[in-house]
Structures are given as structure tokens and as C-alpha cells.
Amino acid sequence: MVLSVTRVLIVEPDREVRTLIERTVQRLGHEAIVHDAARGGPPVEVDVLLVEPAAPRERAFAHALRQLVPELATVICSVRGKDAELASLQPVQHVVKPFSRSELEQALHAAAGLTASARAGAGA
């Protein structure tokens, strides 16, 4: 069970899909933070990275963020299936579009659990 609100950074190139994911993340009880890779800039502190890495700009952003914050729990939400290139992001979960709400919920739950475990370990 997740005890606190999970801050989910959404990196999705398609505006309509981004809005759908944002609303779904919010309805699941998490804080949705939308990042526009075209504008760049550093994101606020987040718990989970939810990224569509099929687009080069978003993929590059995700790799750069993972280098800065290697412990960041990452969920891939992509039109692409699993492959070696995407595996390099070390995702906790990989959700293939189109996805169901329950698939996204399970992926975020797994990522949030990993984040909560890391926090508990850091406090010990």
C-alpha cells in the first residue's frame, strides 16, 4: 500500500495522450507532473518517471534524467514492445499502448512501492 502521494513525472510527446495519462494518474490518487521535453528545463523532484521513449527527444531526456537520478523508478508507457534500447532505461514496468487503466495502475503501484522501499532504506 502506498502511504503518501506519489509524484509522477509524465514525459509523453503527444498532447492528447499526455492529457489522458495525466488525468488517469490523478484519478489513481497520484500527483501528475507533466514535462514538455520541447521546452526542456529541469523537472521538480519526482518519485516516478513515466515516459514514452519512442520519440528521440523524450528518450534522450529520460536517459539524462536517469543519469542524474539513477534510483528514479521508471515506467515505460510506449507503442514499442520491450527491446534492448528501452531496457537500458532499467524500467520497473513496461506498459504497451493501448493500455488499460488497471495495467497503468499496477505499473505505478510497483514503481511507487520501489520508491517507498528506497525511502525507507535511506531513513534507516
C-alpha positions as CSV (number, residue, x, y, z in Angstrom):
1,M,0.0,0.0,0.0
2,V,1.3,3.5,-0.9
3,L,1.2,5.7,2.2
4,S,1.9,9.0,0.5
5,V,1.1,10.6,-2.8
6,T,3.4,9.5,-5.5
7,R,4.7,12.3,-7.7
8,V,4.7,11.0,-11.3
9,L,6.6,12.9,-14.0
10,I,4.9,12.3,-17.3
11,V,7.1,12.6,-20.4
12,E,4.9,12.0,-23.4
13,P,5.2,13.7,-26.8
14,D,1.6,13.5,-27.9
15,R,-0.6,16.2,-26.3
16,E,-3.8,14.2,-26.3
17,V,-2.2,11.1,-24.9
18,R,-0.3,13.2,-22.3
19,T,-3.6,14.7,-21.1
20,L,-5.2,11.2,-20.9
21,I,-2.3,9.8,-18.9
22,E,-2.3,12.9,-16.6
23,R,-5.9,12.5,-15.8
24,T,-5.6,8.8,-15.2
25,V,-2.6,9.3,-12.9
26,Q,-4.6,11.9,-10.9
27,R,-7.7,9.6,-10.7
28,L,-5.4,6.9,-9.3
29,G,-4.5,9.2,-6.5
30,H,-1.1,10.3,-7.6
31,E,0.3,13.8,-8.3
32,A,0.8,14.2,-12.1
33,I,3.6,16.4,-13.2
34,V,3.7,17.0,-16.9
35,H,7.1,17.6,-18.6
36,D,7.3,19.2,-22.0
37,A,10.5,17.9,-23.5
38,A,10.3,20.5,-26.2
39,R,10.7,23.2,-23.6
40,G,13.3,21.4,-21.6
41,G,14.3,22.6,-18.2
42,P,14.8,20.5,-15.0
43,P,11.8,18.8,-13.5
44,V,10.8,19.2,-9.9
45,E,11.6,16.4,-7.5
46,V,9.6,13.3,-8.5
47,D,9.1,9.7,-7.4
48,V,8.4,8.0,-10.7
49,L,9.3,8.7,-14.3
50,L,6.5,7.7,-16.7
51,V,7.9,8.0,-20.2
52,E,7.2,7.3,-23.8
53,P,10.7,6.8,-25.2
54,A,9.8,6.1,-28.8
55,A,10.4,9.7,-29.6
56,P,14.1,10.7,-29.7
57,R,13.7,13.9,-27.5
58,E,11.8,12.1,-24.8
59,R,14.2,9.1,-24.9
60,A,17.2,11.4,-24.6
61,F,15.5,13.3,-21.7
62,A,14.8,10.0,-19.9
63,H,18.4,8.8,-20.3
64,A,19.7,12.1,-19.0
65,L,17.4,12.1,-16.0
66,R,18.3,8.5,-15.2
67,Q,22.0,9.5,-15.2
68,L,21.2,12.4,-12.7
69,V,18.9,10.3,-10.6
70,P,19.8,6.6,-11.1
71,E,17.5,5.4,-8.3
72,L,14.4,7.0,-10.0
73,A,11.7,4.4,-10.6
74,T,10.9,4.4,-14.3
75,V,7.8,3.1,-16.0
76,I,7.8,2.9,-19.8
77,C,4.5,3.5,-21.5
78,S,5.1,3.0,-25.1
79,V,3.9,1.9,-28.5
80,R,7.0,-0.1,-28.7
81,G,7.4,-3.5,-27.1
82,K,10.4,-4.4,-24.9
83,D,13.8,-4.2,-26.6
84,A,17.4,-3.7,-25.6
85,E,17.4,0.0,-26.2
86,L,14.4,0.6,-23.9
87,A,15.8,-1.9,-21.3
88,S,18.7,0.5,-20.9
89,L,16.4,2.8,-19.0
90,Q,16.0,0.0,-16.4
91,P,12.2,0.3,-16.1
92,V,10.4,-1.2,-13.2
93,Q,7.5,-1.9,-15.6
94,H,6.8,-1.6,-19.3
95,V,3.2,-0.9,-20.4
96,V,2.4,-1.2,-24.1
97,K,-0.1,1.2,-25.6
98,P,-3.0,1.0,-25.8
99,F,-3.2,0.1,-22.1
100,S,-6.0,-0.4,-19.6
101,R,-6.4,1.7,-16.5
102,S,-5.6,-1.4,-14.4
103,E,-2.3,-2.0,-16.3
104,L,-1.2,1.6,-15.6
105,E,-2.3,1.3,-12.0
106,Q,-0.3,-1.9,-11.5
107,A,2.8,-0.4,-13.1
108,L,2.6,2.8,-11.0
109,H,1.9,0.7,-7.8
110,A,5.1,-1.3,-8.5
111,A,7.1,1.8,-9.1
112,A,5.7,3.6,-6.1
113,G,6.5,0.5,-3.9
114,L,10.1,0.6,-5.1
115,T,10.3,4.3,-4.3
116,A,8.8,3.8,-0.8
117,S,11.3,1.0,-0.2
118,A,14.2,3.2,-1.2
119,R,12.9,6.0,1.1
120,A,12.6,3.6,4.0
121,G,16.1,2.3,3.3
122,A,17.5,5.8,3.2
123,G,15.9,6.6,6.5
124,A,17.3,3.6,8.2
